[in-house]
Amino acid sequence: MAWLHTVIDLPSHAAPRATRFWRDALGWPLGAPWQGQPERRSLNPPGADPYIHLQEVFGPARVHFDVESSHLPTTVAAALAAGADTVAFSEHWVALRSPGGLPFSVVPAHPRRAPATVHWPSGYRSRLVEVCVDAPRARHEREVAFWRRLLTGRWVESSADGFAGIWHDDEGSPVQLLFQRLDEPDGPVRCHLDLATNDQRAEVRRLLTLGAEDVGPGPGGWHMLRDPAGLTFWVSEIEPQQASRHDAG
């Protein structure tokens, strides 16, 4: 299983408000600061393992993810051979940068329990199901090739214009990766978050009351919002339940 950890980096000036927003938006309690990394805290789903973490940073807001590995040296060597660069390392993790400039870390693997979807009082469900890797045209093909080479799992080609496909773990990872080609000619690769729900109108309305900014509807039935730190994210009416073959996207 290639369990992915989603990390939301929040600049110090916006961190308190944005932390409250994501805690309430995703519906899970905020854990204590990490030992040795007090700038990080996890959202802890009941009866399951966390996969969403909030990190206060001295820099811009952004999204990145960490990849679990049963053997760090092998995974790091594979990433370097595929075109990644080393940024930093410790005894327990290695921070890298993809060929397109996307930061990620390789961390030790542990047995994991995936969370269930969140049921809201009004009767609908939602969950963060996807990280979308956004690459400008000049970097898109190499970025997709890098991740397809590094991650085992199921790859589903996309017929939608501007999207290469979706990576799925199928063995329990609570998030999948969608790869989008931007209209921009060049620039760094980055990520945004995708939330799934079985009632998009109700979910968008709830998120707006929590402090999100309404950016508006987009192609494919997605609705774009912006969090208090300035990060855009999307909400779509697709099945949010964790499943062995989850084909949201």
N, C-alpha and C positions, 0 to 999 in steps of 0.2 A: 504494500500500500504506500502510495506517495502522498502522505497527509500534507496538506498545505496550510500554513498559518497566514492569515491575512493581517497585515499590520497597517494601522492608520496613523500616520505621522502628523502631529498637531503642533503648530508653532506655539511658543509659550504664551503669547498674548491672547490667543484664542483657545488654549487648551481647556480651561475650566468649563466654559460654555459648550464647546464641542464635545467634551467628554460626557457631560450630562445629556447632550442631544443623542449621542450614539448609544449610551446606556438605555435611554428610554425608547429610542427608535427600534432597537433590536430586542429589547425586552428581557435582558439578562442582567443580573447584578454585577457590579464592578468589584473585582477582587483587590486585594492589597497590593501595594507596589512590590515588584519582583525583588527578591534578595540579590543584591549585587548590581541590579539594574533598576533603581528606584524610579526612573523616568517611564518605566513600562508597567501597565496594568492590563489584566485580562477581563473580558466579559465571560462570566462563568455560567453556562447553561446547566440547569438542574439535572443531575444524574448522567452527565456526559462530560467530555473534555472540551476545554476552550479551543477555539480556532480563530478568534478575533481578538486582537490586542491593540491597545491605544498607547502611543508613545509620544511624550512631549519632546520636542526638538527645537534647536536654535536654527531654524531654517524654514523653508516654505512647507506648506501642507502638501502631502502626497500619500499615495498608497503603494505599498510593496508587499511581497510575500516571502515567507521562509519555507524551504523544502526540507522535509525530514528524510534522513538516509540511515540505513542499517549499517553502513560503512562509510564514514565521512571521507577518508582518503580516496576511495574509489570514485565517489560521486564528484568530489572536487576535481580530481584528475580528469574525469570525463568532461566537466564543465570547461576547464581550461583548454582541453584539446578541441572543444567545439567553438572556442573563441571568446570565452569569458576572461575577465581580469580579476585578480585578487585585490581587495580593498583593505581588509584587516582580518585578523584571526586570533583565536584564543584556544584554550584546551578543548572547549566544548562546541565551538561554532566557527564557521569561516564566512566572512562577508565578501561577496563577489559583485561584479557588474557584468551584465549581459553584453553581447556585441553592440546592441543599440543603446546602451547606457542605463538599462534598468537595474537598480540595486536589488539584490536578493541575498539571502543567507542559506547555508546548508547547516542543519542542526541534527542532533541524534534522534533516531526513531524510537518510539515507545508504543506499547499497546494502547489503542485509542477507542473511545466510544463516541460515535457521532451523535449530535443532538437531534431532537425532534423539532419539528416546526413549532412556532409560537402561535398559540390560539388567543386571539384578542376578545375582550368582553362582548363586542358587538357581533361576534360569531364567525369572523373570517380568520385566515391564517397568513403568516408571512415569515420569510427567512432570507438572510443574505446567502445567495447560492453561487455567486460567480464573481470572479475578477476578470475584467476585460483589459487585455494588453493592447494599448493604442500605439501604433507605430506609423510615422510618416512614410510616404511612398518609397523614399530612397532606402529605408531601413527595414521595411516590412518583411520581405522574403527571407532575408538572413535571420531576422529575429524569430520568425516562425520555424525555420529550419533548426535553429539552435535549440528551442524548447522541445521540438519533436524528437531531436536526437537525445536530449538529456532525460526526459521524463518517459517512463514506461506508462502504458495505459492505452485507452481506446481513443482514436482520433476520428472525428466525424467531419467530413468536408462540408462547407457551407455553400448553399446556392444563392445566398443573399449578396447583393452587390456590396463590396467593401469589406467583406468578412472572409477570412481564409478557412476557419473551422473552429471546432471546440475540442479541447482535451478533457477526457474524463478518466478518473481513477477506477471507478466501478467496484472498488473493494472497500469503500468506506469514507474516503476523503469528502468532507462536507462542502467543499468548493471545487468548481471546475474553472478552466481557463478558456476564455473566448478571445480570438485574435482578430483585431480590426485594423484595416488599412485606412489611415486618415488621408484627407485631401491635401494636407500640408506637404510640400516637396521634401523637406528635411527637418531635422531637429531631434531631440531626445525621445526615446520610447518612454511611455509612462502608463499608468493604470487608472482605471476607475472601478467602482463597485456597482454590482447589479443586485437588486432585491427582487424576489419573486413573491407573488401574493395571489390568492384566488379572488380578491376584490380590489382591483387597482384604484378605483375611485375612493373607496373608504381608506385605503392605505395612504394615498397621497394626501387626503384631507387630514388624517391623523398626524402625518409627518410635518405638515405645514403648521399645525397647532403647536408642535414641539419646537419650532424655530427654523425649519427649513425654508429656503427661498424657492419660489416656483419659477423655474426656467421655461417650462412648457412641454407640450407633447412633441415626440419625434417620430421618425420612421419606424415601421414594424410594430406599432402599438406601445412603444416605450414612452415613459414620461420622465423628463429630466428635472431634478431638484438640485439645490446647492446647500451644503451643510454650513454651520456657523463659522467654520474655518476657511470657507471658500472652495471646498472640494465639490465637484459635481458628481452626482450618482444617478442611476436610473432605476425606475420601478416598472415591472411588467406583470401582466396578469397571466402567469404560468404557474404550474404546480410547484409549491415550495417544499413539499415533503422530502426529507432525506430518503433516498432509495438506492438500491444496488446499481441500477442503471438510470441515472438521472440525466435527462436530455433537455434541460432548460437551455435557452440561448436564442 
